[in-house]
Amino acid sequence: MKKIFMFFLMLSTSAESMNCFPESNMMIGEKKLNQKSFLAKNFESGLSEIEFHLTLDKFEKVWAPIIQEKYNKKLIVERDWKNARVNAHATRDDQDNPMIVVRGGLARHPDITPDGLLLMLCHELGHHYGGAPKIFRGNTDRRSWSSAEGQADYFATSKCMPKIIEQDDSQVPESVQKSVEQVCFSVNCNRMVMAAMSVGRVFASLRTDWNVPEIGKTSEEKISKTIYSHPNPQCRFNTFIAGVNCDKEIYQDFDNDDYSIGACVNDERASRPACWFVENNY
């Protein structure tokens, strides 16, 4: 029986996912929606089937060998191109191999880019290998195998994306260069900021009370204990940027119990944002 943790961009029914993601009727079939997109000014809107598979190939080429060597596990990426749901989720098979399921509706979303999809894949991988804080199993005090949503985001830009794009020739459109430079200056950082904007716009499109994140803005969310479910898009964007700015070695893993190992702490620019993480209450 599969142990399932679902990161839903649609409708969540799994107790493991805490039923926290907004219900949405968004379905994007192979005939793309006629929808205006901010990012379409700078990127082609949505991905073709070829781009979808090439992006997943790129992810697997880097991460499958790492997971095989480090954990003796097989990375399984299920490519459900024909499925119209705007959705991706992480789960495990009967042999405890990490699985990532990606629906075609997500790839066809008008705000997704190849790097945005890579970031989503890294987020899902972060549920498997993102370390502490881990979510709780149902209403018990036992920890799940899955890292919290915010931690999966932090892993995505601090450990996962850098390994994929470190050899690439990265470019950022001139029209957004000045905005991106508010938070970073390195080429790879610029690229991950744009990926985070792509993903942030996808998140924001699924709930009417969620806004598109802004570069240079800090989430005003006030919390007293760690949030394990999905933070708002601005908070998640800030988490992605914190991961980018963390100068810890990208090959130093996070720990499953000690949140400080492999992470940046007491660093305003690079620590997990206070909009979802509370050090003394997780």
N, C-alpha and C positions, 0 to 999 in steps of 0.2 A: 504493500500500500504506500503510495507516495505521501511524503510529508510536504505539505504545500504551504508556501508563503506567497501571496499574490500581491504584486504591485499593480493595482488596477488603474487604468485611465478610463474605465467605463463603469461597470457595475460590480461591486464586490459583495460576495456572499460567503467568503471563507472566514471562519472564526479566527484563523491565524492572522488574517490581514486586518482584523479589528473592525471590519465593515466601515472603514473611515473615509474611503475615497468617494467623491460625489457621484451620485447616479447621473448618467448622461445618456442621451439618445444618439450621440454622435457615432455614425457609421460611415466609413469612407471606402466605397467599393473601388473597383479597378478603373471606373470612369470617375476622374477626379472632380471634386466639388468646384463650382465656379465661385470661389471665395477670395476676397482681397486679402493680402497678407503684407505686413510691414517688411518682413524679410525678403519677400519676393522682389523687392527693389534691388536687392544685392545678391540674391541667390535664386536659382531655379526653384519654383514652388513644388515641394514634395519630391519624392524619389520615384524613379522608374523601377521596374522589376529588376533590371540589370544592376542599377545602382544599389538597390536593396541587397542583392546577393554579394556584390563586390564589397560592400561595407561590412557585412557579416563575415565574409572571407578574411578581410583585413583584421578584424577583431580576433577571430579564431586562430589565425596564423601566429599571432603574438602570444595569446593567452593559453591556448591548448597545451603547448609544450611546457609552459611554466607550471600549470596545474598538474600535469602528468609527472613532472620531475619532483615538484615540491610536496604534493599530496598523494601521489600515486592514484589519481582519479582522472576520469575522462570527462572533459568539458563537452556538454551536449547543447547545441543551439538548434532549437526547432524553428524552422522557417515557414510560418503559416501565411504566405503572401496573399492568398485568396480570401482570408478572413478579414472582414471589413471593420472589425472592432479596433478602436484606437487604444491599444493595450499592449503591455509587455509584462511578464511576471517571471519570478524565480521559483524553482521547485527542486526536488531531488528525486532520483529514481530509486528502485529497490536495492541497488548496490551503493546507495548514498553518493552517486555521482552528481555533481552540480548541473542543473538544467536551466536554460533560459529559453523562454517561449516568446517569440516576437510576432505580432499580428501585422498583416499588410496594411491595415487601416492606419496604424501609427506611422508607417513609412510614407503613406500617401497624404498625411496631414499637411496642409499648405505651409505650415511654419517649420516643418522638420527639414533638416539639412543632413548631409552625410555625417558631419561631425556631431550634429545633434543626436543622430541615431547611435553613433559610437558612444556618446556620453550616456545615453539610456542603457546601452549594453553594459557599460562600466558600472552604472548604478545597480543593475540587476546582479552583476558579479559581486558587488559590494555587499549584497545581502548574504552571500555565501562566505566571503572572506574579509569583510570589513571590520571584524572585531567588535570590541565593546564601544557603546552599550548594545547589548542584545535585547530583543523584545522578550516579553514574558509569554509563557504558554497559557493561553486563555486567561482564566481568573486565578491561576496559581502563582506561586513565587518561584517556579522553575523557569529557567531561561531557555529560549528556543535556539535553534541553530542559526536563526536569521538575525542579522544586524538591523538596528532601527533605521527608519527611512533617512533621517538626517545623517546618520553615520555612513549609510550606503552612498549618499551624495558626497560626503567628505572623502571617502575612499576613491570615488570616481575620478576626481581631479587631482588628488594627492598621490595616488598609487597606480591607477589604471591607465588613464588617458596619456600621461607622460611616456609610458612605455610604448604606446602605439604610435605616437606622432613624433617621437624624438628624432627620427631620421627623415621626416618629411620636410618639404619646402613649403613652409606655412605662409599664407597671405591673408591679409584682412582688408576689406574694401576701404578706400580712402574716405568714403562718406561717413564711416563710423569710427575711424581711427582715433580721433581726438577724444571721443567718449570712452573708448576702451582704455586709453592711456590714463584715465582717472584712477584705474585700479591696478594697472600693471604695465610693464614696458617690454618684457621679453616677447619674442615672436610666438613661442608656444603658449605663453600666457594669453596673448591676444586671441589666439585661435580658440582656446578653451573658453574664454569669455563669450565669444560669439556662439559657441556650441551651447553654453549655458543660457544665453538669450533665446536661442531656438527652442530649447526644452522648456524654458520658463513661459514662453508664449503658448506652447502646447498645453501646459498645465492650466494657464489662465483661461484658455478657451473653453474649459470644461465646467467652470462654475461662474455664475453671473456675479457673485460677490468677491471673486478673486481678480486682482489687477495684474497687468503685465509688469514684471520687475523692471526696475530702472538701474542703470549703471551708476555707481557712486552713491546710491541710496542705501540706508540701513533699515532693516525691518524694525518696526516699533513694537513688535509683539512682546508682552510682559508675561513671564511664566515663573512659577515657583518650583516646578519639578520637570524633569526631562520629558519631552514629547517623543513618543515612539512611533506615532502615526505620521501622516504627511503634513509637514508645515506648509504655510502659505508660500506662493511662488517667490515673493521677495526674500523671505527667510531662506528658501532653498537656494536661490541665486547667491545670496551672501555666503552660504555654506560652500557652494562650488568655488567661489572666489577665495575663501579661506583655505580650501584645499590646494588651490593653485599657488597661493602665497606661502604655504608651509614649506620650509627649506629642509625638512627631514629627508634622509635618503629614501628615494622611491622604492628601493628594494628592502627596506626595513619594514617588516610586516607589523600590522596592528595586532594587539593582544586581545584574546577573547574575554579577559577579566579586567585587566588594568588599562583604563582608557588613555593613560598618558604615554604608554609605550608606542613608539612609531608616530606619535602625533605632536603637534605644536601646542603648548599650554602657556597660559599667561602672556599671550601675544595677541594684541588687539586685531591685527591684520590676518593672522593665520590660525588662531584657535577656533574650535567649534563655536558658532555663534550662540549667544545667550537667548536667542529667539526660540531655540528648541532644546538646548543642552544646559543642564545644571550640574556642576561638578559634584556637589555634595548630596545630590538627590537623583540618582539614576539606578 
